[in-house]
């Protein structure tokens, strides 16, 4: 009998864990690795749901063969998401299982041609279509732009498993535990939020549409392509993604600062101290030393945001500029923001921050503290006033 994790009756995890990739998408650090989840459903016909990154094909194949009944082959490969971390093994899988039919929607088949030069041996499905495996009948739910145009989910009515693609996924390998009743939930939630904010957040409105569509699907297990499989509380990832997609926030604060010589840090420290005295415990990040993926993840569920940085070549301090570019790309909204800037001989940071807030319709809390030089006691008093005003707004 196979020792591979059983997700449900006749349904096995045949994915892999990756502790070799340092940066997901060559951008986002992976301190706990990442998993590429794939699943094999064994009925009268056999379906592989999603695949893995090409580099991990030997392990993936070993697991598939461990589950396959003697003399049987994979009949279908269902592609919920075309990104190469899920389809990189496609061409070799086709050669190993030459009778395999690829299942995807219209946009999937177009991407197959673009990525792999061929869309032969494929079957196009539409929203609501069924694939009959015998005991298992798989239904397809198209969820475009979560987070690519071809994304979809596959639901097995026989077991209640929702194979959700990249939706409801998270960073982190699953070698310490695949299921939500096996893992450190605090650590998993943090890596899930970091995955959402860095990969999916821009498409929050489309996630909400997908969640609304799922209200009629009686799933009992959520099996994404990355991270934890949810069987104890399958509604939890849906609730979390819904909250994050709607940008619902807690009355809490992040202070993100950059400082070349320590002067701007002193100003940010004054704001932080003022917030603490008003009963808040802000999270503080040095944007030059903390990766943007961590800062964004902390900003996302919090209502208040203080941005403090010096002018650099008449513009923003470059690490702050990079953070703001990410936040704007992810369509940050519904925030209260406070600004602390400094300059030596020419300003620029203040206007750039104010323009950023205007473009995203963020509410700027006064005063905007713009300091020439190292800062005076009066400047520090303005920082404390900013903290007081932000605390008052958050308390409302």
BADOZA-698453 format. One line per 10 residues: for each residue x, z, y of N, C-alpha, C. Coordinates in steps of 0.1 Angstrom, whole numbers, plus 2048, in hexadecimal, padded with zeros to 3 digits. Atoms other than C-alpha are relative to their C-alpha. Example, Ala and Ser with C-alpha at 12.3 -4.5 7.8 and 13.67 -1.06 7.14 Angstrom:
! residues 2
809:800:7F4:87B:84E:7D3:809:800:80C | 7F7:800:7F5:889:847:7F5:7F8:808:80B
! end
This chain:
! residues 396
809:800:7F4:800:800:800:809:800:80C | 7F8:801:7F4:80D:7F7:822:801:80D:808 | 7FE:7F4:7F8:81B:813:838:7FE:7FC:80F | 802:804:7F2:813:7FF:858:7F3:807:805 | 80C:7FA:7FA:7FA:810:870:7F3:7F8:7FD | 80D:806:802:7D6:809:867:7F7:803:80C | 808:7FF:7F3:7C1:803:887:7F2:802:7FC | 80D:7FF:806:7A1:800:873:800:7FA:7F3 | 801:806:80D:794:7F3:852:805:7F2:800 | 7FA:80D:801:7A9:7D5:848:807:7FB:80C
7FB:804:7F3:7B9:7D5:86A:80D:808:802 | 7F2:7FA:800:7DF:7DC:86E:807:7FD:80C | 7F6:802:7F5:7F8:7E0:88A:80C:7F9:7FA | 7F4:807:804:813:7C6:885:809:7FD:80C | 7F8:802:7F4:823:7C9:8A7:80E:806:7FE | 7F2:7FC:800:847:7D3:8B1:802:809:80C | 7FB:7F8:7F5:858:7EC:8C7:80D:7FA:806 | 7F5:806:7F9:871:7E0:8E1:807:80B:808 | 7F7:7F7:7F8:88D:7F8:8EC:80C:7F8:805 | 7F4:808:7FC:8A5:7DB:8F5:7FE:7FA:80E
802:806:7F3:894:7CC:913:800:80B:80B | 7FF:7F6:7F6:89E:7E0:932:7F6:7FE:80B | 809:802:7F5:887:7CF:94B:7F5:7F7:7FB | 80C:808:803:864:7C3:943:7FE:7F5:80B | 801:80B:7F6:85F:7A0:953:80C:7FF:809 | 7F4:800:7F9:883:7A5:95F:7FE:808:80E | 803:7F8:7F4:874:7BD:979:7FF:80F:7FE | 805:7F2:801:866:7DE:96C:808:807:7F5 | 7F8:7F8:80A:87C:7F8:95B:7F8:805:7F4 | 807:7FB:80C:873:803:938:807:80C:7FA
7F8:7F4:805:881:826:933:7FC:804:7F2 | 805:7FC:80D:86B:82B:914:7FD:7F4:7F7 | 802:80C:808:86C:807:907:7F2:7FB:803 | 80D:806:7FF:84D:7F2:902:7FC:7FB:7F2 | 804:805:80D:838:7E7:8E5:7F9:7F2:802 | 807:80D:800:82B:7C4:8DD:7F6:802:7F4 | 80A:7FD:80B:80B:7CC:8C9:7FA:7F3:7FB | 807:80B:807:7FE:7B3:8B0:7F8:806:7F5 | 809:7FA:80A:7E3:7B8:896:7FC:7F6:7F6 | 804:809:80B:7DA:7A9:875:7F3:805:7FA
80E:7FD:805:7B5:7A8:86A:7FF:7F9:7F3 | 7FF:806:80E:7B3:7A2:844:7F1:800:7FB | 80D:802:806:791:794:839:801:7F4:7F6 | 800:80C:808:787:776:824:80A:7F5:807 | 7F6:807:7F8:79B:764:840:808:80B:807 | 7F7:7F6:7F9:7B9:775:851:803:7FB:80E | 7FD:803:7F2:7BE:776:876:80B:809:806 | 7F6:7F9:7F9:7DD:780:889:7FC:800:80F | 804:7FF:7F2:7D3:78D:8AC:80B:803:809 | 7F4:7FF:7F7:7EF:787:8C5:80C:801:7F7
7F4:800:807:813:785:8BB:80A:808:809 | 7F6:7F8:7F9:834:792:8C9:80A:7F7:807 | 7F5:806:7F9:852:789:8DE:809:7F9:7F5 | 7F9:807:80A:867:76F:8CC:80C:807:7FA | 7F4:7F9:804:886:785:8C9:7FD:809:7F4 | 804:7F6:80A:873:79D:8B2:7F8:7FA:7F4 | 807:807:80A:865:782:89B:803:805:7F1 | 7FE:7FC:80E:877:78E:87A:7F8:80D:7FD | 807:7F3:803:868:7B1:87D:7F1:7FD:7FF | 80E:804:7FF:846:7A2:886:7FC:7FA:7F3
803:807:80D:847:78B:867:800:80A:7F4 | 7FF:7F7:80B:852:7A7:850:7F3:808:7FF | 80D:7F8:800:833:7BC:85B:7F4:7F8:7FB | 80B:808:804:81B:79F:857:800:7FE:7F1 | 7FF:802:80E:828:798:834:7FD:80C:7F8 | 803:7F4:807:825:7BC:82B:7F1:802:7FE | 80F:7FE:800:800:7BB:832:7F9:7F5:7F9 | 807:80C:806:7F7:798:825:7FE:802:7F1 | 802:7FF:80F:7E7:799:802:808:7F5:7F9 | 7F8:80A:807:7FB:786:7E8:7F9:7F2:800
805:80E:800:7F7:760:7EB:7F8:7FC:80C | 808:803:7F4:7E6:762:80D:809:7FD:80B | 7F9:804:7F4:7F0:755:82E:7F8:804:80D | 807:7FD:7F3:7E6:75A:853:7F8:7F3:803 | 809:80C:7FD:7C8:743:85A:7FF:7FE:80F | 802:801:7F2:7C5:74A:87F:80A:808:808 | 7F9:7F8:7F6:7DA:755:89C:7F7:7FF:80D | 808:7FF:7F4:7C4:761:8B9:809:804:80B | 7F8:7FD:7F5:7D5:760:8DA:7F7:805:80B | 808:7FA:7F5:7C5:778:8F2:807:7FE:80E
7F8:801:7F4:7E2:773:90B:80C:7F7:7FD | 7F6:809:803:7FB:757:90E:80E:804:804 | 7F3:7FC:7FB:818:769:91E:80A:801:7F5 | 7F6:801:80B:838:764:90A:803:80D:7F9 | 7FE:7F4:807:83B:789:901:7F6:801:7F5 | 80A:800:80A:81D:782:8EB:800:7F3:7F8 | 800:80D:807:823:75E:8E1:80E:7FA:7FD | 7F2:806:801:849:75A:8E0:803:7FD:7F2 | 7FD:803:80E:848:75A:8BA:7F7:7F5:7FA | 80A:809:804:82D:73F:8B9:805:7F5:7F7
7FB:80C:807:841:721:8AD:805:803:7F2 | 7FC:7FD:80D:851:733:891:7F5:805:7F7 | 80C:7FC:808:830:743:886:7F9:7F3:7FB | 806:80C:805:822:720:884:807:7FA:7F4 | 7F9:806:80B:83E:715:86D:7FF:808:7F4 | 801:7F7:80B:83B:734:857:7F2:7FF:7FA | 80E:801:804:815:730:855:7FA:7F3:804 | 804:80E:7FB:80F:70A:858:7F1:7FD:800 | 80E:802:800:7EA:70C:851:7F9:808:80B | 806:7F7:7F6:7E4:725:86E:7FA:7F8:80B
807:806:7F4:7CB:71B:889:801:80A:80B | 7FF:7F8:7F4:7D1:728:8AC:7F2:800:807 | 80D:7FE:7F9:7B2:736:8BD:803:804:80F | 7FF:7FD:7F2:7B0:736:8E3:7F6:7F9:808 | 80A:806:7F8:79B:72D:900:806:7F3:807 | 7FC:80D:7FA:79E:70D:915:80D:802:808 | 7F3:7FD:7F8:7B9:71C:92D:80B:803:7F7 | 7F6:7FD:809:7CC:729:90F:806:7F4:7FA | 7FB:80C:807:7CF:707:8FF:808:7F8:80A | 7F8:807:7F6:7DB:6F8:920:80E:806:802
7F3:7F9:7FF:7F6:712:922:809:7FE:7F4 | 7F9:803:80C:800:70C:8FE:808:7F4:801 | 7F9:80D:7FE:809:6E9:907:80B:802:80A | 7F6:7FE:7F5:81C:6F4:926:80C:808:7FB | 7F5:7F7:805:830:710:914:807:7FA:7F4 | 7FA:804:80D:835:701:8F1:7FF:7F2:7FC | 800:80E:802:82E:6DC:8F5:7F6:7FB:7F6 | 809:804:80A:812:6DB:8DC:7F3:809:800 | 80C:7F8:802:7EE:6E6:8D9:7F8:7FB:7F3 | 806:804:80D:7E8:6D8:8B6:7FC:80C:7F8
805:7F5:809:7D7:6EC:89B:7FA:80B:807 | 806:7F6:7F7:7C3:6FE:8B5:7F0:7FF:800 | 80F:800:7FF:79E:708:8B8:7FD:807:80E | 804:7FB:7F3:790:70D:8DB:7F3:809:7FE | 80C:7F8:800:777:72A:8DF:7FB:803:80E | 807:7FD:7F3:75F:733:8FB:7FB:80F:7FF | 804:7F2:7FF:752:754:907:7F4:803:7F7 | 80B:7FC:80A:73D:765:8EC:801:7FA:7F3 | 7FF:807:80D:748:74E:8D0:804:80A:7F5 | 7FD:7F8:80B:74C:75D:8AD:80A:7F9:7F7
7F7:805:80B:768:758:893:7FD:808:7F4 | 805:7F9:80C:75B:761:870:80C:800:7F6 | 7F5:7FE:80A:776:770:85A:7FA:805:7F2 | 807:7FA:80B:75C:77B:840:7FB:80E:803 | 804:7F2:7FD:75A:7A1:842:801:802:80F | 7FE:7FE:7F2:767:79F:865:7FB:7F4:808 | 804:80A:7F7:757:78B:881:805:803:80E | 7F9:7FE:7F4:76B:788:8A0:7F9:7F9:80B | 806:806:7F4:75B:782:8C2:809:800:80C | 7F6:802:7F5:76E:775:8E0:7F9:802:80E
805:7FD:7F2:768:782:904:80B:7FC:80A | 7F7:805:7F6:779:76E:91F:801:809:80C | 7FE:7F7:7F5:788:785:93A:80B:7FA:809 | 7F6:807:7F8:79A:76D:952:806:808:80A | 7F8:7F9:7F6:7B5:77A:969:802:80F:7FE | 7FD:7F2:804:7BB:79A:956:80D:7FF:7F7 | 7FC:804:7F3:7D7:791:95F:804:7F2:802 | 7FE:80E:800:7DB:76C:957:7F2:7F9:7FF | 80D:806:800:7BF:752:959:7FA:7FE:7F2 | 805:802:80D:7BC:74E:933:7FD:80D:7F8
801:7F3:808:7BA:773:929:7F2:802:7FB | 80D:7FD:807:79E:77D:911:802:80C:7F7 | 800:7F5:80A:795:799:8F9:7F9:7FB:7F4 | 807:803:80D:78B:798:8D5:7FA:80C:7FA | 807:7F4:805:772:7B0:8C6:7FC:7FD:7F1 | 804:800:80E:76D:7B7:8A1:7F4:808:7FE | 80C:7F8:801:749:7C1:89C:7FF:808:7F3 | 800:7F9:80D:750:7CD:878:807:80D:801 | 7F8:7F3:7FF:769:7E8:883:7FF:806:80E | 801:7FA:7F3:762:7ED:8A8:80D:7FF:808
7F3:801:7F9:785:7E3:8B2:7FF:7F6:80B | 7FE:80A:7F5:78A:7D3:8D4:80E:7FD:802 | 7F3:804:7FD:7AA:7C0:8D6:801:7FA:80E | 802:802:7F2:7AE:7C1:8FB:80A:7F8:808 | 7F5:807:7F9:7CD:7AD:903:808:809:808 | 7F9:7F7:7F7:7E1:7BA:920:7F8:80A:807 | 809:7F6:7F9:7C3:7CC:92E:801:80D:7F8 | 7FF:7F2:806:7C5:7F2:927:80D:803:7F9 | 7F3:7FD:806:7E9:7F0:91D:809:809:809 | 7F6:7F7:7F8:808:804:928:80E:7FD:7FB
7F2:800:804:82D:805:927:803:80B:7F6 | 7FC:7F6:80A:83F:819:90D:7FF:7FB:7F2 | 801:803:80F:847:813:8E8:7F7:809:7F9 | 809:7F7:808:830:821:8CE:806:805:7F3 | 7FA:7FB:80D:849:82C:8B4:7FF:80F:7FF | 803:7F2:801:841:850:8BC:7F2:803:7FC | 80F:7FF:803:81C:84A:8B6:7F9:7F4:805 | 807:80C:7FB:806:82C:8B8:7F2:804:806 | 80E:7FD:7FB:7E4:83D:8BE:800:80B:80A | 801:7F6:7F6:7D8:853:8DA:7FF:80E:7FC
800:7F2:805:7D4:871:8C4:80E:804:7FA | 7F3:7FD:805:7F9:86F:8BB:80B:801:80B | 7F6:802:7F6:80B:86B:8DC:7FF:80B:80B | 800:7F8:7F4:815:87F:8FB:7F7:7F9:80B | 809:807:7F8:7F7:876:910:805:800:80F | 7FB:7FF:7F3:807:881:931:80B:7F5:803 | 7F6:80B:7FF:825:86A:92B:7FA:7F2:7FF | 806:80D:803:80F:84E:91E:7F8:7FC:80D | 808:803:7F4:7F7:850:93D:809:7FB:80B | 7F7:804:7F6:815:84D:954:805:7F2:7FE
7FB:80D:803:823:82F:943:7F5:7F5:800 | 80B:808:7FF:801:820:941:7FC:7FC:80E | 802:802:7F2:7FC:824:966:80B:7F7:806 | 7F5:808:7FB:81E:815:96D:7FE:7F1:7FB | 803:80E:805:815:7F7:957:7F5:7FA:808 | 80B:805:7F8:7F4:7F3:969:804:7FC:80E | 7FD:803:7F2:802:7F5:98C:80A:7F5:802 | 7F6:80A:7FE:81F:7DE:986:7FC:7F2:7FA | 804:80C:806:80E:7C4:970:7F2:7FB:803 | 80E:804:800:7E8:7C4:974:7FA:803:80E
807:7FA:7F5:7E0:7D5:995:7FA:7F5:80A | 804:80B:7F7:7DD:7B5:9AA:7F2:7FB:7FC | 80C:806:805:7C0:7AA:994:7F5:80B:7FD | 809:7F5:803:7AC:7CB:996:7F2:7FB:800 | 80E:804:800:78C:7B9:99F:7FC:7F9:7F3 | 803:807:80D:78E:7A3:980:800:80A:7F4 | 801:7F6:80A:795:7C2:96B:7F2:807:800 | 80D:7F9:7FF:775:7D2:978:7F5:7F6:7FB | 80A:80A:806:762:7B2:96F:801:800:7F1 | 7FE:7FF:80E:771:7B4:94C:7F9:80D:7FA
806:7F3:804:767:7D9:949:7F1:7FF:800 | 80E:801:7FF:744:7D1:954:7FA:7F7:7F4 | 804:808:80C:742:7B6:939:800:807:7F3 | 7FE:7F9:80C:74D:7CE:91F:7F5:80B:7FD | 80A:7F5:801:72F:7E6:925:7F7:7FD:7F4 | 809:803:80B:71C:7D3:90A:807:7FF:7F3 | 7F8:801:80C:738:7D4:8F1:803:80E:7FA | 7FF:7F3:805:736:7F3:8DA:80D:803:7F9 | 7F3:7FE:806:75B:7F7:8D4:803:80F:7FD | 7FC:7F2:804:769:816:8C2:80F:802:800
7F2:800:7FF:78E:80D:8C4:804:7F6:80A | 7FA:809:7F6:7A2:7FD:8E1:80E:7FD:7FC | 7F3:804:805:7C0:7EA:8D4:807:7F6:80A | 7FA:809:7F7:7D5:7DB:8F1:80D:7FA:7FA | 7F3:806:805:7F4:7C5:8EE:80C:808:804 | 7F5:7F7:7FC:80A:7E0:8FE:7FB:80E:7FF | 802:7F2:7FF:80B:805:8F8:7F6:806:7F6 | 808:7F8:809:7F3:81E:8E9:7F3:7F9:7FB | 80D:804:806:7D6:815:8D2:7F6:80C:801 | 809:7F5:7FD:7B7:82A:8DC:7F5:801:7F5
80A:7FE:80A:7A2:838:8BF:7F9:80D:802 | 807:7F3:7FD:79A:85C:8C9:7F7:7FF:80C | 808:801:7F3:78E:854:8EC:802:7F1:805 | 7FE:80E:7FD:78B:82E:8EE:7FA:7FC:80E | 804:803:7F2:779:830:910:80A:804:80A | 7F7:7FB:7F7:796:841:920:808:7F5:807 | 7F9:80A:7F8:7AB:822:928:7F7:7F7:808 | 80A:808:7F7:78C:810:935:7FD:808:80D | 802:7F8:7F4:785:82D:94C:80C:800:80A | 7F4:7FF:7F8:7A9:82F:958:802:7F2:807
7FF:80D:7FA:7AB:809:95E:7F5:7FE:80B | 80A:802:7F6:78A:80A:970:803:808:80D | 7FD:7F8:7F4:795:826:987:80B:7FA:808 | 7F5:807:7F9:7B6:815:98F:7FD:7F3:806 | 804:80D:7FA:7A6:7F3:994:7F8:802:80C | 809:7FE:7F4:78D:801:9AD:808:808:80B | 7F8:7F8:7F7:7AA:814:9BE:7FA:80D:805 | 806:7F3:7FD:798:835:9BC:80C:80A:801 | 7F4:7F8:7FD:7B0:84F:9CA:7FD:80F:800 | 800:7F2:7FE:7B7:874:9C9:805:804:80E
7FB:7FC:7F2:7BD:887:9EA:80E:806:7FE | 7F2:7FC:802:7E2:889:9E4:809:7F6:808 | 7F7:808:7F7:801:87A:9F6:80D:7FC:7F9 | 7F2:804:804:820:866:9EE:808:7FE:80D | 7F7:802:7F5:83D:867:A07:80B:7F7:7FA | 7F5:809:805:853:848:A02:809:7FD:80C | 7F7:801:7F5:871:847:A18:80D:7F9:7FD | 7F3:805:802:892:835:A1D:808:805:80C | 7F8:7FA:7F5:8AF:843:A31:80E:7FD:7FD | 7F2:805:801:8D2:835:A37:80A:80C:802
7F6:7F5:7FD:8E3:854:A46:7FA:80E:801 | 806:7F3:801:8CA:870:A41:7F7:803:80B | 809:7FC:7F4:8B8:86F:A63:7F2:7FE:7FD | 80E:803:804:898:85E:A56:7FC:80A:7F6 | 804:7F6:80B:899:876:A38:7FB:80D:807 | 804:7F3:7F9:897:894:A50:7F2:7FF:805 | 80E:802:7FB:878:885:A60:7F6:800:7F4 | 809:800:80C:868:87E:A3E:7FF:80E:7FA | 801:7F3:805:871:8A1:A33:7F7:809:809 | 809:7F8:7F7:85F:8AF:A52:7F1:7FD:7FC
80D:803:804:840:89C:A48:7FC:807:7F2 | 802:7FA:80D:843:8A8:A24:7FD:80F:801 | 802:7F2:7FE:847:8CC:A2F:7F2:803:806 | 80C:7FE:7F9:829:8C9:A46:7F4:7FE:7F6 | 80B:802:80A:813:8BB:A29:7FF:80C:7F7 | 800:7F4:809:81E:8D8:A13:7FA:80C:806 | 806:7F5:7F9:815:8F1:A2D:7F1:7FF:801 | 80E:802:800:7F2:8E2:A2D:7FA:7FF:7F3 | 805:7FF:80E:7EE:8E6:A08:801:7F4:7F7 | 7FE:80C:808:7F9:8C4:9FC:80E:801:7FA
7F3:801:807:816:8BE:9E3:804:7F2:7FF | 7FD:80F:800:822:89B:9EC:80B:7FD:7F5 | 7F6:806:808:836:886:9D4:80A:7F9:809 | 7F7:806:7F7:856:87B:9E5:809:7F7:7F9 | 7F7:80A:806:86A:85B:9DD:809:7FB:80A | 7F6:808:7F9:88A:84D:9EB:7FF:7F2:7FB | 803:80E:805:882:828:9E9:80D:7F9:7FD | 7F3:807:804:8A7:81F:9E7:805:805:7F3 | 7FB:7FA:80C:8AB:834:9C8:7F6:801:7F5 | 80A:800:80A:88A:834:9B6:7FA:7F2:7FF
805:80E:802:87F:814:9A6:7F2:7FE:805 | 80D:803:7FA:861:804:9B7:7F4:802:7F6 | 80B:7FF:80A:84D:805:996:7FB:80F:800 | 803:7F2:800:84E:82B:997:7F8:804:80D | 806:7FD:7F3:845:82D:9BC:7F2:7FB:801 | 80D:807:800:828:815:9B9:7F6:808:7F7 | 809:7F9:809:81A:828:99B:7FB:80D:806 | 804:7F3:7F9:81A:849:9AF:7F7:7FD:80C | 809:803:7F5:80A:839:9CD:7F2:7FD:7FC | 80D:806:804:7EE:828:9BA:7F4:80A:7FF
80C:7F7:801:7D8:847:9B2:7FF:80A:80C | 800:7F6:7F5:7DF:859:9D3:7FB:7FA:80D | 806:805:7F4:7CD:855:9F4:809:7FF:80C | 7F7:7FF:7F5:7E8:85F:A0C:80E:7FA:7FD | 7F2:806:801:809:84C:A12:807:801:80D | 7F7:800:7F4:825:853:A2A:80B:7F7:7FD | 7F5:80A:801:83E:837:A2F:80A:803:80B | 7F6:7FC:7F7:85E:841:A40:80D:7F8:7FE | 7F4:808:802:87C:82A:A46:806:7FC:80E | 7FA:805:7F4:895:81E:A60:7FE:7F1:802
7FF:80E:7FD:896:7FD:A71:80E:7FB:7FA | 7F3:806:805:8B0:7E6:A60:800:7F1:804 | 7FF:80E:7FB:8BB:7C6:A72:7F2:7FB:806 | 80C:802:7F9:89B:7C8:A87:7F4:7FF:7F7 | 80B:800:809:885:7CA:A68:800:80D:7F8 | 801:7F5:808:87E:7E2:A4C:80D:803:7F8 | 7F6:7FC:80A:898:7F5:A37:7FD:7F8:7F3 | 803:809:80B:89B:7DC:A1A:7F8:806:7F4 | 808:7FA:80B:88F:7F3:9FD:7F2:802:804 | 80E:7FE:7FB:870:7FC:A12:7F9:7F3:801
806:80E:7FF:86A:7D7:A19:7FC:7FB:7F2 | 803:804:80D:86B:7D0:9F4:7F4:807:7FA | 80B:7F9:805:853:7EC:9EC:7F3:7FB:807 | 80C:805:7F9:83A:7E0:A07:7FC:7F3:7FB | 803:80D:805:83C:7BD:9F9:7F8:801:7F3 | 807:7FD:80C:832:7CA:9D7:7F1:805:802 | 80D:7FA:7FD:815:7DF:9E5:7F7:7F6:806 | 809:80A:7FB:808:7C2:9F9:7FC:7F6:7F6 | 804:809:80B:809:7AB:9DB:7F6:806:7F7 | 809:7FA:809:7F6:7C4:9C7:7F3:804:807
80C:7FE:7F8:7DB:7C6:9E3:7FC:80E:801 | 803:7F1:7FD:7DE:7EB:9EB:7F5:801:80A | 80B:7FE:7F6:7BF:7F8:9FD:7FB:80E:7FF | 806:7F3:800:7AB:817:A05:80A:80C:802 | 7F6:7F5:7FE:7CA:82B:A11:800:805:80E | 7FC:7FB:7F3:7D2:842:A2E:80F:800:800 | 7F2:801:800:7F5:83A:A39:805:806:80D | 7F9:7FB:7F4:80D:84B:A51:80E:7F9:800 | 7F3:807:7FE:82D:83B:A5F:80A:808:808 | 7F5:7FA:7F9:84E:84A:A69:80C:7F6:800
7F5:80A:7FF:869:832:A75:80B:805:80A | 7F4:7FC:7F7:88B:835:A86:808:7F3:803 | 7F8:80B:7FD:8A3:81E:A97:80C:805:809 | 7F4:7FC:7F8:8C5:81E:AA9:800:7F8:80D | 7FF:808:7F3:8C5:801:AC2:7F4:7F6:802 | 80C:809:7FF:8A6:7EB:ABA:7F6:804:7F5 | 80A:7FD:80A:886:7F3:AA9:7FB:7F4:7F8 | 805:80B:809:872:7DE:A91:7F8:805:7F4 | 807:7FA:80C:868:7F4:A74:7F2:804:803 | 80D:7FC:7FC:84A:802:A86:7F6:7F5:800
809:80B:7FF:83A:7E1:A8D:7FE:7FA:7F2 | 802:806:80D:840:7D4:A6A:7F7:809:7F7 | 809:7F7:807:82F:7F3:A5B:7F2:7FE:805 | 80D:801:7FB:812:7F0:A72:7F9:7F2:7FD | 805:80D:804:80E:7CB:A6A:7FC:800:7F1 | 804:7FE:80E:80E:7D4:A45:7F3:807:7FF | 80D:7F9:801:7F2:7ED:A4A:7F5:7F8:805 | 80B:809:7FB:7DE:7D4:A5E:7FC:7F6:7F6 | 803:80B:80A:7E1:7B9:A44:7F8:805:7F4 | 806:7FA:80B:7D5:7D1:A29:7F4:809:804
80B:7F8:7FA:7BB:7E2:A3F:801:80F:7FC | 7FD:7F2:803:7CB:804:A39:7FE:808:80D | 802:7F7:7F4:7C2:821:A50:80D:807:803 | 7F3:7FA:7FC:7E0:82C:A64:7FC:80E:807 | 802:7F2:7FB:7E1:852:A6B:80A:802:80B | 7F7:7FD:7F5:7EF:85B:A8D:806:80E:7FF | 7F9:80A:7F8:808:861:A9B:809:7F8:7F7 | 7F5:808:806:81F:845:A91:80D:805:806 | 7F4:7F9:7FB:841:856:A94:80C:7F6:800 | 7F6:80A:7FF:85B:83D:AA1:80C:806:808
7F5:7F7:7FB:87D:84E:AA8:80C:7F8:803 | 7F3:806:7FD:89C:842:ABA:80B:80A:7FD | 7F5:7F7:803:8BB:851:AAC:7FD:80A:7F5 | 801:7F7:80B:8BD:870:A97:7F2:808:800 | 80C:7F9:7FF:89C:87F:AA3:802:80E:807 | 800:7F3:7F8:894:89D:ABA:7F7:80A:7FA | 80A:7F6:805:881:8BD:AB4:7F2:7FB:803 | 80D:805:7FD:864:8AB:AC5:7FC:7F5:7F6 | 803:80A:80B:866:88F:AAB:7FC:807:7F3 | 804:7F8:80C:865:8A8:A8F:7F3:806:801
80D:7FA:7FE:847:8B8:A9F:7F5:7F5:7FE | 809:80C:802:836:895:A9F:7FE:7FE:7F1 | 801:802:80E:83E:892:A7A:7F7:80B:7FA | 809:7F5:805:82D:8B4:A73:7F1:7FD:805 | 80D:804:7FC:80F:8A8:A88:7FA:7F5:7F7 | 804:80A:809:80D:889:A73:7FB:806:7F2 | 803:7F9:80C:80D:89F:A54:7F3:807:801 | 80D:7F8:7FE:7F1:8B5:A62:7F4:7F6:801 | 80C:809:7FF:7DB:897:A6B:7FD:7F9:7F3 | 802:806:80D:7E0:887:A49:7F9:80A:7F7
806:7F5:808:7D8:8A8:A38:7F1:802:803 | 80E:7FE:7FB:7B8:8AB:A4D:7F8:7F4:7FB | 807:80C:805:7AD:887:A44:7FE:801:7F1 | 801:7FF:80F:7B4:88D:A1F:7F6:80B:7FC | 809:7F5:804:7A1:8AE:A1F:7F1:7FC:803 | 80E:804:7FD:782:89C:A2D:7FA:7F8:7F4
! end
